Amino acid sequence: MLYERISGKITNLTENFDGWVGSFGWAGRHEIVFSAEAHGESPIYNIFPEICHERCHPIKLTDGFNDDIAAGEKIVVDTPTSISETVLFNRMSLRAPTAIFILEPASCVIGGEKLKAMLLGVSKEELPDAH
């Protein structure tokens, strides 16, 4: 849910998303990055409230059991849209102790229309770097 303090407007950005949001953070002013449990893992997703105003389909950035997200600043590019912010997070595993990971800036650049189609659920394509 996104609450705009000035207007009092409440928007359910992830109504179409079947998952429980764990930790989250803002990447700059335009993107929300969050973890959500799914099939025994807690992948990291992102969503752009300015592009998809409600009922969005978040885009998965990485798999794993992740938590405690801290998102970095985003460089805003009008066209094409660049998904290039740095995200710090904890990754937990039965095989290793909890460690701090960095999701480094990706070289993934997609057009604004493709990004909007992914957020609206029209395109089910995953990002090329999502793993």
N, CA and C atoms as a LAMMPS dump frame, in Angstrom:
ITEM: TIMESTEP
0
ITEM: NUMBER OF ATOMS
393
ITEM: BOX BOUNDS ff ff ff
-5.0000000000000000e+02 5.0000000000000000e+02
-5.0000000000000000e+02 5.0000000000000000e+02
-5.0000000000000000e+02 5.0000000000000000e+02
ITEM: ATOMS id mol type element x y z
1 1 1 N 0.851 -1.173 0
2 1 2 C 0 0 0
3 1 3 C 0.895 1.234 0
4 2 1 N 0.506 2.213 -0.775
5 2 2 C 1.23 3.47 -0.837
6 2 3 C 0.314 4.55 -0.273
7 3 1 N 0.789 5.25 0.755
8 3 2 C 0.011 6.307 1.397
9 3 3 C 0.642 7.658 1.098
10 4 1 N -0.119 8.522 0.453
11 4 2 C 0.347 9.876 0.159
12 4 3 C -0.103 10.781 1.291
13 5 1 N 0.859 11.228 2.085
14 5 2 C 0.537 11.988 3.297
15 5 3 C -0.142 13.314 3.008
16 6 1 N 0.219 13.995 1.954
17 6 2 C -0.367 15.305 1.661
18 6 3 C -1.85 15.178 1.303
19 7 1 N -2.186 14.257 0.403
20 7 2 C -3.58 14.124 -0.052
21 7 3 C -4.39 13.12 0.762
22 8 1 N -3.706 12.209 1.477
23 8 2 C -4.404 11.159 2.216
24 8 3 C -4.815 9.991 1.326
25 9 1 N -4.402 9.994 0.061
26 9 2 C -4.755 8.938 -0.883
27 9 3 C -3.991 7.654 -0.555
28 10 1 N -4.702 6.519 -0.594
29 10 2 C -4.116 5.203 -0.369
30 10 3 C -4.257 4.403 -1.661
31 11 1 N -3.141 3.832 -2.14
32 11 2 C -3.139 3.069 -3.377
33 11 3 C -2.577 1.686 -3.116
34 12 1 N -3.294 0.653 -3.566
35 12 2 C -2.819 -0.722 -3.457
36 12 3 C -2.042 -1.044 -4.723
37 13 1 N -0.728 -0.894 -4.67
38 13 2 C 0.122 -1.115 -5.836
39 13 3 C 0.214 -2.588 -6.223
40 14 1 N 0.105 -3.48 -5.256
41 14 2 C 0.365 -4.907 -5.506
42 14 3 C -0.876 -5.783 -5.348
43 15 1 N -2.036 -5.248 -5.663
44 15 2 C -3.27 -6.027 -5.518
45 15 3 C -3.229 -7.312 -6.348
46 16 1 N -2.583 -7.292 -7.493
47 16 2 C -2.486 -8.473 -8.357
48 16 3 C -1.319 -9.385 -7.993
49 17 1 N -0.556 -9.043 -6.968
50 17 2 C 0.617 -9.809 -6.569
51 17 3 C 0.242 -10.77 -5.454
52 18 1 N 0.511 -12.067 -5.649
53 18 2 C 0.158 -13.078 -4.665
54 18 3 C 1.377 -13.378 -3.795
55 19 1 N 1.658 -12.486 -2.853
56 19 2 C 2.794 -12.666 -1.974
57 19 3 C 2.717 -11.692 -0.817
58 20 1 N 3.394 -12.011 0.261
59 20 2 C 3.418 -11.175 1.456
60 20 3 C 4.74 -10.419 1.474
61 21 1 N 4.664 -9.099 1.41
62 21 2 C 5.867 -8.277 1.358
63 21 3 C 6.58 -8.315 2.701
64 22 1 N 7.889 -8.595 2.652
65 22 2 C 8.724 -8.598 3.856
66 22 3 C 9.342 -7.228 4.037
67 23 1 N 10.617 -7.103 3.763
68 23 2 C 11.28 -5.805 3.887
69 23 3 C 11.186 -5.053 2.565
70 24 1 N 11.301 -3.729 2.641
71 24 2 C 11.213 -2.913 1.438
72 24 3 C 11.992 -1.625 1.627
73 25 1 N 12.24 -0.949 0.519
74 25 2 C 12.93 0.33 0.565
75 25 3 C 12.713 1.087 -0.731
76 26 1 N 12.878 2.379 -0.666
77 26 2 C 12.79 3.228 -1.855
78 26 3 C 14.154 3.27 -2.518
79 27 1 N 14.186 3.121 -3.824
80 27 2 C 15.394 3.315 -4.617
81 27 3 C 15.227 4.68 -5.286
82 28 1 N 15.826 5.686 -4.691
83 28 2 C 15.596 7.044 -5.17
84 28 3 C 14.174 7.465 -4.849
85 29 1 N 13.554 8.224 -5.73
86 29 2 C 12.18 8.683 -5.505
87 29 3 C 11.168 7.963 -6.372
88 30 1 N 11.612 7.057 -7.26
89 30 2 C 10.72 6.53 -8.285
90 30 3 C 10.458 5.033 -8.219
91 31 1 N 11.153 4.311 -7.367
92 31 2 C 11.058 2.858 -7.39
93 31 3 C 11.044 2.297 -5.974
94 32 1 N 10.224 1.275 -5.778
95 32 2 C 10.188 0.552 -4.509
96 32 3 C 10.767 -0.835 -4.763
97 33 1 N 11.714 -1.255 -3.916
98 33 2 C 12.325 -2.572 -3.996
99 33 3 C 11.89 -3.33 -2.742
100 34 1 N 11.464 -4.602 -2.902
101 34 2 C 10.983 -5.362 -1.745
102 34 3 C 11.238 -6.85 -1.897
103 35 1 N 11.243 -7.547 -0.752
104 35 2 C 11.324 -9.008 -0.756
105 35 3 C 9.944 -9.55 -0.409
106 36 1 N 9.642 -10.738 -0.937
107 36 2 C 8.351 -11.374 -0.664
108 36 3 C 8.524 -12.886 -0.754
109 37 1 N 7.977 -13.604 0.224
110 37 2 C 8.126 -15.056 0.246
111 37 3 C 7.335 -15.715 -0.879
112 38 1 N 7.988 -16.689 -1.531
113 38 2 C 7.37 -17.439 -2.622
114 38 3 C 8.085 -18.774 -2.767
115 39 1 N 7.366 -19.875 -2.575
116 39 2 C 7.888 -21.224 -2.79
117 39 3 C 9.178 -21.501 -2.012
118 40 1 N 9.21 -21.135 -0.745
119 40 2 C 10.356 -21.414 0.112
120 40 3 C 11.515 -20.45 -0.044
121 41 1 N 11.375 -19.44 -0.853
122 41 2 C 12.407 -18.422 -1.02
123 41 3 C 11.8 -17.055 -0.744
124 42 1 N 12.626 -16.056 -0.831
125 42 2 C 12.166 -14.677 -0.655
126 42 3 C 12.864 -13.792 -1.689
127 43 1 N 12.418 -13.894 -2.963
128 43 2 C 13.048 -13.11 -4.026
129 43 3 C 12.896 -11.607 -3.798
130 44 1 N 13.699 -10.844 -4.518
131 44 2 C 13.605 -9.389 -4.467
132 44 3 C 12.919 -8.915 -5.748
133 45 1 N 11.944 -8.039 -5.584
134 45 2 C 11.152 -7.484 -6.685
135 45 3 C 11.273 -5.97 -6.673
136 46 1 N 10.857 -5.355 -7.788
137 46 2 C 10.742 -3.899 -7.797
138 46 3 C 9.452 -3.482 -8.472
139 47 1 N 9.067 -2.251 -8.192
140 47 2 C 7.824 -1.694 -8.733
141 47 3 C 8.006 -0.186 -8.876
142 48 1 N 7.383 0.406 -9.866
143 48 2 C 7.506 1.832 -10.155
144 48 3 C 6.13 2.495 -10.017
145 49 1 N 5.812 3.1 -8.871
146 49 2 C 4.48 3.691 -8.655
147 49 3 C 4.097 4.76 -9.671
148 50 1 N 5.057 5.511 -10.197
149 50 2 C 4.718 6.562 -11.162
150 50 3 C 4.306 5.998 -12.517
151 51 1 N 4.783 4.806 -12.849
152 51 2 C 4.445 4.19 -14.135
153 51 3 C 3.178 3.355 -13.997
154 52 1 N 3.104 2.577 -12.949
155 52 2 C 1.96 1.698 -12.715
156 52 3 C 1.294 2.162 -11.424
157 53 1 N 0.203 2.855 -11.538
158 53 2 C -0.41 3.527 -10.398
159 53 3 C -1.127 2.582 -9.428
160 54 1 N -1.625 1.47 -9.893
161 54 2 C -2.268 0.497 -9.01
162 54 3 C -2.37 -0.852 -9.71
163 55 1 N -2.588 -1.901 -8.922
164 55 2 C -2.742 -3.263 -9.433
165 55 3 C -1.565 -3.689 -10.307
166 56 1 N -0.367 -3.399 -9.847
167 56 2 C 0.842 -3.684 -10.617
168 56 3 C 1.29 -5.132 -10.45
169 57 1 N 2.113 -5.563 -11.37
170 57 2 C 2.773 -6.864 -11.319
171 57 3 C 4.257 -6.591 -11.11
172 58 1 N 4.772 -6.754 -9.886
173 58 2 C 6.188 -6.469 -9.624
174 58 3 C 7.119 -7.294 -10.509
175 59 1 N 8.298 -6.761 -10.764
176 59 2 C 9.307 -7.413 -11.592
177 59 3 C 10.357 -8.032 -10.674
178 60 1 N 10.623 -9.347 -10.853
179 60 2 C 11.599 -10.037 -10.003
180 60 3 C 13.009 -9.683 -10.436
181 61 1 N 13.855 -9.268 -9.458
182 61 2 C 15.243 -8.919 -9.73
183 61 3 C 16.194 -10.067 -9.454
184 62 1 N 15.94 -10.828 -8.357
185 62 2 C 16.83 -11.931 -8.008
186 62 3 C 16.098 -12.935 -7.116
187 63 1 N 16.546 -14.196 -7.159
188 63 2 C 15.985 -15.257 -6.326
189 63 3 C 16.751 -15.333 -5.012
190 64 1 N 16.421 -16.33 -4.18
191 64 2 C 17.113 -16.564 -2.921
192 64 3 C 16.224 -16.203 -1.745
193 65 1 N 16.704 -16.473 -0.518
194 65 2 C 15.963 -16.072 0.674
195 65 3 C 16.613 -14.796 1.197
196 66 1 N 16.021 -13.666 0.845
197 66 2 C 16.601 -12.35 1.079
198 66 3 C 15.766 -11.545 2.06
199 67 1 N 16.432 -10.622 2.758
200 67 2 C 15.747 -9.817 3.76
201 67 3 C 16.543 -8.535 3.993
202 68 1 N 16.019 -7.654 4.83
203 68 2 C 16.692 -6.419 5.256
204 68 3 C 17.27 -5.633 4.076
205 69 1 N 16.392 -5.134 3.231
206 69 2 C 16.787 -4.418 2.02
207 69 3 C 17.157 -2.975 2.319
208 70 1 N 18.236 -2.518 1.689
209 70 2 C 18.615 -1.102 1.678
210 70 3 C 18.894 -0.762 0.216
211 71 1 N 18.1 0.117 -0.367
212 71 2 C 18.23 0.437 -1.788
213 71 3 C 19.018 1.714 -1.98
214 72 1 N 19.803 1.749 -3.04
215 72 2 C 20.609 2.916 -3.352
216 72 3 C 19.896 3.889 -4.261
217 73 1 N 20.563 4.946 -4.573
218 73 2 C 20.005 5.998 -5.423
219 73 3 C 19.902 5.513 -6.862
220 74 1 N 18.881 5.953 -7.556
221 74 2 C 18.644 5.581 -8.94
222 74 3 C 18.971 6.75 -9.854
223 75 1 N 19.607 6.449 -10.955
224 75 2 C 19.841 7.473 -11.97
225 75 3 C 18.618 7.472 -12.871
226 76 1 N 17.91 8.583 -12.936
227 76 2 C 16.668 8.649 -13.703
228 76 3 C 16.982 8.895 -15.172
229 77 1 N 16.461 8.021 -16.012
230 77 2 C 16.622 8.146 -17.45
231 77 3 C 15.225 8.105 -18.045
232 78 1 N 14.865 9.108 -18.853
233 78 2 C 13.512 9.163 -19.395
234 78 3 C 13.236 8.045 -20.386
235 79 1 N 14.031 7.939 -21.44
236 79 2 C 13.826 6.902 -22.435
237 79 3 C 15.172 6.49 -22.974
238 80 1 N 15.538 5.244 -22.986
239 80 2 C 14.842 4.136 -22.351
240 80 3 C 15.005 4.152 -20.835
241 81 1 N 14.17 3.382 -20.145
242 81 2 C 14.227 3.331 -18.689
243 81 3 C 15.351 2.4 -18.272
244 82 1 N 16.182 2.853 -17.371
245 82 2 C 17.322 2.072 -16.909
246 82 3 C 17.043 1.528 -15.524
247 83 1 N 17.213 0.23 -15.334
248 83 2 C 17.078 -0.384 -14.016
249 83 3 C 18.504 -0.585 -13.532
250 84 1 N 19.034 0.402 -12.791
251 84 2 C 20.462 0.374 -12.517
252 84 3 C 20.861 0.756 -11.095
253 85 1 N 19.956 0.724 -10.148
254 85 2 C 20.296 1.093 -8.786
255 85 3 C 21.006 -0.062 -8.061
256 86 1 N 21.728 0.281 -7.018
257 86 2 C 22.404 -0.718 -6.195
258 86 3 C 21.508 -1.055 -5.018
259 87 1 N 21.356 -2.339 -4.734
260 87 2 C 20.524 -2.795 -3.626
261 87 3 C 21.376 -3.654 -2.701
262 88 1 N 21.401 -3.311 -1.413
263 88 2 C 22.078 -4.118 -0.397
264 88 3 C 21.014 -4.924 0.332
265 89 1 N 21.325 -6.188 0.671
266 89 2 C 20.351 -7.015 1.376
267 89 3 C 21.061 -8.169 2.072
268 90 1 N 20.375 -8.78 3.041
269 90 2 C 20.861 -9.993 3.698
270 90 3 C 20.352 -11.197 2.934
271 91 1 N 21.197 -12.223 2.807
272 91 2 C 20.754 -13.486 2.211
273 91 3 C 21.011 -14.574 3.24
274 92 1 N 19.967 -15.373 3.522
275 92 2 C 20.048 -16.448 4.504
276 92 3 C 20.041 -17.789 3.791
277 93 1 N 20.685 -18.79 4.385
278 93 2 C 20.743 -20.116 3.791
279 93 3 C 21.007 -21.143 4.886
280 94 1 N 20.542 -22.365 4.671
281 94 2 C 20.865 -23.45 5.6
282 94 3 C 22.318 -23.881 5.44
283 95 1 N 22.908 -23.591 4.308
284 95 2 C 24.273 -24.015 4.002
285 95 3 C 25.349 -23.02 4.426
286 96 1 N 24.946 -21.79 4.756
287 96 2 C 25.935 -20.759 5.096
288 96 3 C 25.304 -19.751 6.048
289 97 1 N 26.125 -19.047 6.817
290 97 2 C 25.568 -18.023 7.707
291 97 3 C 24.994 -16.854 6.897
292 98 1 N 24.169 -16.059 7.549
293 98 2 C 23.602 -14.878 6.905
294 98 3 C 24.737 -13.959 6.465
295 99 1 N 24.633 -13.458 5.244
296 99 2 C 25.673 -12.592 4.693
297 99 3 C 25.021 -11.396 4.002
298 100 1 N 25.784 -10.333 3.871
299 100 2 C 25.305 -9.149 3.167
300 100 3 C 25.677 -9.295 1.693
301 101 1 N 24.682 -9.092 0.826
302 101 2 C 24.888 -9.19 -0.608
303 101 3 C 24.612 -7.841 -1.255
304 102 1 N 25.163 -7.652 -2.432
305 102 2 C 24.92 -6.448 -3.223
306 102 3 C 24.378 -6.877 -4.579
307 103 1 N 23.233 -6.308 -4.936
308 103 2 C 22.706 -6.474 -6.284
309 103 3 C 23.229 -5.269 -7.046
310 104 1 N 24.318 -5.479 -7.783
311 104 2 C 25.01 -4.365 -8.416
312 104 3 C 24.214 -3.812 -9.583
313 105 1 N 24.549 -2.58 -9.98
314 105 2 C 23.844 -1.997 -11.123
315 105 3 C 23.89 -2.93 -12.319
316 106 1 N 22.736 -3.163 -12.88
317 106 2 C 22.639 -4.068 -14.026
318 106 3 C 22.906 -3.311 -15.319
319 107 1 N 23.26 -4.04 -16.324
320 107 2 C 23.421 -3.439 -17.638
321 107 3 C 22.115 -3.571 -18.411
322 108 1 N 21.062 -3.924 -17.697
323 108 2 C 19.763 -4.144 -18.315
324 108 3 C 19.068 -2.804 -18.557
325 109 1 N 18.895 -2.457 -19.805
326 109 2 C 18.18 -1.241 -20.166
327 109 3 C 17.014 -1.653 -21.042
328 110 1 N 15.81 -1.281 -20.617
329 110 2 C 14.626 -1.634 -21.395
330 110 3 C 13.845 -0.367 -21.693
331 111 1 N 13.067 -0.414 -22.723
332 111 2 C 12.254 0.739 -23.102
333 111 3 C 11.115 0.968 -22.12
334 112 1 N 10.645 2.193 -22.061
335 112 2 C 9.558 2.564 -21.167
336 112 3 C 8.28 1.784 -21.424
337 113 1 N 7.964 1.505 -22.671
338 113 2 C 6.739 0.756 -23.003
339 113 3 C 6.829 -0.694 -22.532
340 114 1 N 8.009 -1.314 -22.675
341 114 2 C 8.191 -2.699 -22.211
342 114 3 C 8.087 -2.765 -20.693
343 115 1 N 8.703 -1.794 -19.999
344 115 2 C 8.62 -1.743 -18.545
345 115 3 C 7.167 -1.603 -18.096
346 116 1 N 6.428 -0.726 -18.726
347 116 2 C 5.012 -0.525 -18.378
348 116 3 C 4.212 -1.798 -18.629
349 117 1 N 4.468 -2.494 -19.743
350 117 2 C 3.771 -3.75 -20.045
351 117 3 C 4.055 -4.803 -18.987
352 118 1 N 5.296 -4.864 -18.487
353 118 2 C 5.648 -5.826 -17.441
354 118 3 C 4.921 -5.489 -16.142
355 119 1 N 4.889 -4.209 -15.77
356 119 2 C 4.238 -3.79 -14.529
357 119 3 C 2.731 -3.993 -14.568
358 120 1 N 2.13 -3.837 -15.744
359 120 2 C 0.685 -4.009 -15.883
360 120 3 C 0.292 -5.467 -16.089
361 121 1 N 1.267 -6.357 -16.229
362 121 2 C 0.976 -7.778 -16.387
363 121 3 C 0.709 -8.185 -17.816
364 122 1 N 0.873 -7.277 -18.774
365 122 2 C 0.664 -7.59 -20.181
366 122 3 C 1.799 -8.474 -20.692
367 123 1 N 3.025 -8.218 -20.232
368 123 2 C 4.186 -9.012 -20.599
369 123 3 C 4.626 -9.827 -19.388
370 124 1 N 4.766 -11.121 -19.559
371 124 2 C 5.204 -12.017 -18.474
372 124 3 C 6.694 -12.307 -18.567
373 125 1 N 7.39 -11.614 -19.467
374 125 2 C 8.818 -11.79 -19.673
375 125 3 C 9.607 -11.419 -18.424
376 126 1 N 10.684 -12.136 -18.126
377 126 2 C 11.564 -11.773 -17.026
378 126 3 C 12.711 -10.955 -17.566
379 127 1 N 13.331 -10.169 -16.696
380 127 2 C 14.493 -9.396 -17.101
381 127 3 C 15.62 -10.347 -17.472
382 128 1 N 16.447 -10.001 -18.449
383 128 2 C 17.536 -10.892 -18.85
384 128 3 C 18.505 -11.21 -17.714
385 129 1 N 18.733 -10.278 -16.783
386 129 2 C 19.687 -10.485 -15.697
387 129 3 C 19.056 -11.106 -14.466
388 130 1 N 17.739 -11.361 -14.455
389 130 2 C 17.075 -11.918 -13.273
390 130 3 C 17.523 -13.362 -13.087
391 131 1 N 18.117 -13.659 -11.912
392 131 2 C 18.559 -15.023 -11.61
393 131 3 C 18.655 -15.224 -10.119
